[in-house]
């Protein structure tokens, strides 16, 4: 876990999300989240055998996926 000013990112961002919680937040199927994890297309944290997601990382990931408008 990265430390910044003595506070871990998880302490700042709150609880890590599980696959089910993330799928609900993003409005996709659980299977889709597992496919993204398998393909390493989404940032995740391994806690033993569990796959968890840092809400801050997910917010940044979603932001990076936005399609920008082309201005004339």
C-alpha positions as CSV (number, residue, x, y, z in Angstrom):
1,X,0.0,0.0,0.0
2,X,1.4,3.4,-0.9
3,X,1.8,5.8,1.9
4,X,1.2,9.5,1.4
5,X,1.8,11.9,4.2
6,X,1.6,9.0,6.6
7,X,-1.9,7.9,5.6
8,X,-2.5,4.9,3.4
9,X,-4.7,5.4,0.3
10,X,-7.2,2.8,1.6
11,X,-7.7,4.9,4.7
12,X,-8.4,7.9,2.6
13,X,-10.6,6.2,0.0
14,X,-12.5,4.0,2.6
15,X,-13.4,0.4,2.3
16,X,-12.2,-1.8,-0.5
17,X,-15.0,-3.0,-2.8
18,X,-15.6,-6.6,-3.7
19,X,-16.5,-7.8,-7.2
20,X,-20.2,-7.8,-6.5
21,X,-20.2,-4.2,-5.1
22,X,-18.2,-3.0,-8.0
23,X,-20.4,-4.7,-10.6
24,X,-23.4,-3.0,-9.0
25,X,-21.7,0.4,-9.0
26,X,-20.7,0.1,-12.6
27,X,-23.9,-1.5,-13.8
28,X,-22.2,-4.5,-15.3
29,X,-22.3,-8.2,-14.7
30,X,-20.0,-9.9,-12.1
31,X,-18.6,-12.0,-15.0
32,X,-17.6,-8.8,-16.8
33,X,-15.6,-7.6,-13.8
34,X,-13.8,-11.0,-13.6
35,X,-13.0,-10.8,-17.3
36,X,-11.5,-7.3,-16.8
37,X,-9.4,-8.6,-13.9
38,X,-8.2,-11.6,-15.8
39,X,-7.2,-9.4,-18.8
40,X,-5.7,-6.8,-16.3
41,X,-7.9,-4.1,-17.8
42,X,-9.0,-2.7,-14.4
43,X,-6.9,-1.9,-11.3
44,X,-7.4,-4.4,-8.4
45,X,-5.9,-5.6,-5.2
46,X,-5.4,-9.2,-4.2
47,X,-6.1,-9.9,-0.6
48,X,-5.2,-13.6,-0.3
49,X,-7.5,-15.2,-2.9
50,X,-9.9,-12.3,-2.9
51,X,-10.1,-9.6,-5.5
52,X,-10.8,-6.2,-4.2
53,X,-11.0,-2.7,-5.7
54,X,-9.9,0.7,-4.3
55,X,-12.6,3.2,-4.9
56,X,-10.1,5.9,-5.8
57,X,-8.4,3.7,-8.3
58,X,-11.7,2.8,-9.9
59,X,-12.8,6.5,-10.1
60,X,-9.5,7.3,-11.9
61,X,-10.0,4.3,-14.2
62,X,-13.5,5.3,-15.1
63,X,-12.3,8.9,-15.7
64,X,-9.6,7.6,-18.1
65,X,-12.2,5.7,-20.0
66,X,-14.3,8.8,-20.9
67,X,-14.5,9.6,-24.5
68,X,-13.7,13.3,-25.1
69,X,-15.7,15.5,-27.5
70,X,-14.0,16.7,-30.6
71,X,-14.4,20.5,-30.9
72,X,-14.9,22.0,-34.3
